[in-house]
Amino acid sequence: MSSHAAGWGPRELGQIIPRLTRPAFRKASPQGAQILADWAEIAGPGPLGAAQPVRLSAGTLTLACPGALALEISMLAPQVIERINGHLGRAAVRRLAFVQSAAAVPQAARRRLPRAEVELPAATQAALETLPEGPLRDALARLGQEVFTPGARPVPLGPVRPVRVVGKVR
């Protein structure tokens, strides 16, 4: 019995590569990885830009987005699929699926415009002055500015994560 027949010895690269890459491609296909990497370019500034690709499996691209946006994107599914496949250069996406996620705030909306400072109430100002100079005092002063600015919108804190309770609760 030769060493080649036992699985040892030189073999063609074409025989080895599929066995080595199959586990990696099972987890993330090359097209799925390209969609993730190029999503901002593919999606553009419209409603699709607020969705995030989660996975590509068996021709189904799963997008995470708020429920109302999922409805809007599903109505545009043929155009969305055409745009994605056009970017990839092949028909890798045949269907869209959706999972619920919190609304994402676009990067442009996160930038803050400078505001005129508001005079804080005397009690708040006095409480701030009792604190030593430093990052805590600065942070509390900024918080006071946000709280007492007329017409300021509340800052979203992000999604609330459920807590798993183990054991008995009384």
C-alpha positions as CSV (number, residue, x, y, z in Angstrom):
1,M,0.0,0.0,0.0
2,S,1.5,3.4,-1.0
3,S,1.6,6.4,1.2
4,H,-0.6,8.3,-1.3
5,A,-3.4,5.7,-1.0
6,A,-3.4,6.0,2.8
7,G,-4.0,9.8,2.6
8,W,-0.5,10.9,3.0
9,G,1.9,12.3,0.4
10,P,1.4,15.0,-2.3
11,R,-2.1,15.7,-3.5
12,E,-3.6,18.2,-5.9
13,L,-4.6,21.5,-4.2
14,G,-8.0,21.2,-5.8
15,Q,-8.7,18.1,-3.6
16,I,-7.6,19.8,-0.4
17,I,-9.2,23.3,-0.6
18,P,-12.9,22.3,-0.5
19,R,-12.4,20.1,2.6
20,L,-10.5,22.9,4.4
21,T,-12.8,25.8,3.4
22,R,-16.2,24.1,3.8
23,P,-16.5,24.6,7.6
24,A,-15.6,28.3,7.2
25,F,-18.0,28.8,4.3
26,R,-20.8,27.0,6.3
27,K,-20.6,29.7,8.9
28,A,-20.3,32.7,6.6
29,S,-20.5,32.5,2.8
30,P,-18.2,34.7,0.7
31,Q,-21.3,36.5,-0.7
32,G,-22.7,37.0,2.9
33,A,-19.3,38.4,4.0
34,Q,-19.3,40.8,1.0
35,I,-22.8,41.9,1.8
36,L,-21.8,42.7,5.4
37,A,-18.7,44.5,4.3
38,D,-20.3,46.6,1.6
39,W,-23.8,47.1,3.2
40,A,-23.5,50.9,3.5
41,E,-22.8,51.2,-0.2
42,I,-25.4,48.6,-1.2
43,A,-28.2,50.1,1.0
44,G,-27.6,53.8,0.3
45,P,-29.3,56.6,2.2
46,G,-32.9,55.3,2.0
47,P,-34.9,53.1,4.3
48,L,-32.7,50.1,3.5
49,G,-29.8,52.0,5.2
50,A,-31.5,51.6,8.6
51,A,-31.6,47.8,8.2
52,Q,-28.6,45.6,9.0
53,P,-27.8,42.3,7.2
54,V,-27.6,39.4,9.7
55,R,-26.9,36.3,7.5
56,L,-27.2,34.9,4.0
57,S,-28.3,31.3,4.0
58,A,-29.6,29.2,1.0
59,G,-30.4,32.3,-1.0
60,T,-32.3,34.1,1.9
61,L,-30.8,37.3,3.2
62,T,-32.0,38.0,6.7
63,L,-32.2,41.7,7.7
64,A,-32.6,43.1,11.2
65,C,-34.8,46.2,11.3
66,P,-37.8,47.7,13.2
67,G,-41.1,46.2,12.3
68,A,-42.5,49.1,10.3
69,L,-39.4,49.3,8.3
70,A,-39.5,45.6,7.5
71,L,-43.0,46.1,6.0
72,E,-41.7,48.9,3.8
73,I,-38.6,47.0,2.7
74,S,-40.6,43.9,2.0
75,M,-42.8,45.9,-0.5
76,L,-39.5,46.9,-2.2
77,A,-38.1,43.4,-2.1
78,P,-37.7,42.9,-5.9
79,Q,-35.8,46.1,-6.3
80,V,-33.7,45.4,-3.1
81,I,-32.8,41.9,-4.3
82,E,-31.9,43.3,-7.7
83,R,-29.7,46.0,-6.2
84,I,-27.9,43.4,-3.9
85,N,-27.3,40.9,-6.7
86,G,-26.2,43.6,-9.0
87,H,-23.6,44.6,-6.5
88,L,-22.4,41.0,-6.0
89,G,-22.4,40.3,-9.7
90,R,-24.4,37.1,-9.4
91,A,-27.9,36.0,-8.1
92,A,-26.9,35.1,-4.6
93,V,-30.1,36.5,-2.9
94,R,-33.5,35.1,-3.9
95,R,-35.5,36.1,-0.8
96,L,-35.5,38.5,2.1
97,A,-36.4,37.6,5.7
98,F,-36.6,39.9,8.6
99,V,-35.9,39.9,12.3
100,Q,-37.1,42.5,14.7
101,S,-34.5,45.0,16.1
102,A,-34.5,48.4,17.8
103,A,-34.5,51.4,15.5
104,A,-31.0,52.4,14.6
105,V,-30.1,56.1,14.7
106,P,-28.3,57.0,11.5
107,Q,-24.7,58.3,12.0
108,A,-25.5,61.7,10.7
109,A,-28.3,62.1,13.3
110,R,-25.9,61.3,16.1
111,R,-23.8,64.4,15.5
112,R,-24.8,67.2,17.9
113,L,-25.2,70.7,16.8
114,P,-23.8,73.3,19.2
115,R,-26.5,74.8,21.4
116,A,-26.5,78.0,23.2
117,E,-25.9,77.4,26.9
118,V,-28.9,77.7,29.2
119,E,-28.6,79.3,32.6
120,L,-29.1,76.5,35.1
121,P,-31.5,77.0,38.1
122,A,-29.7,78.5,41.1
123,A,-30.0,75.3,43.2
124,T,-28.5,73.2,40.4
125,Q,-25.7,75.7,39.9
126,A,-25.0,75.8,43.6
127,A,-24.9,72.0,43.8
128,L,-22.4,71.8,40.9
129,E,-20.2,74.4,42.6
130,T,-19.8,72.2,45.6
131,L,-18.2,69.5,43.5
132,P,-14.4,69.5,42.8
133,E,-13.3,70.4,39.3
134,G,-13.0,67.3,37.1
135,P,-14.8,65.0,34.7
136,L,-17.7,64.2,37.1
137,R,-18.6,67.9,37.5
138,D,-18.3,68.5,33.7
139,A,-20.5,65.5,33.0
140,L,-23.2,66.7,35.5
141,A,-23.0,70.2,34.0
142,R,-23.6,68.8,30.5
143,L,-26.5,66.7,31.8
144,G,-28.0,69.8,33.4
145,Q,-27.7,71.6,30.1
146,E,-29.6,68.8,28.4
147,V,-32.3,68.6,31.1
148,F,-33.0,72.4,31.2
149,T,-32.7,73.2,27.5
150,P,-36.2,74.0,26.3
151,G,-37.5,71.7,23.5
152,A,-34.6,69.3,24.0
153,R,-35.5,65.8,22.7
154,P,-34.9,62.9,25.1
155,V,-31.8,60.9,24.3
156,P,-32.6,57.3,23.5
157,L,-30.9,54.9,25.9
158,G,-31.0,51.9,23.5
159,P,-32.8,48.6,23.6
160,V,-33.9,47.2,26.9
161,R,-32.4,43.7,27.3
162,P,-34.5,41.1,29.1
163,V,-33.1,39.7,32.3
164,R,-33.1,36.0,32.8
165,V,-34.0,35.0,36.4
166,V,-32.6,31.7,37.6
167,G,-34.1,30.1,40.7
168,K,-37.2,31.1,42.7
169,V,-38.5,34.6,42.7
170,R,-40.5,35.7,45.8
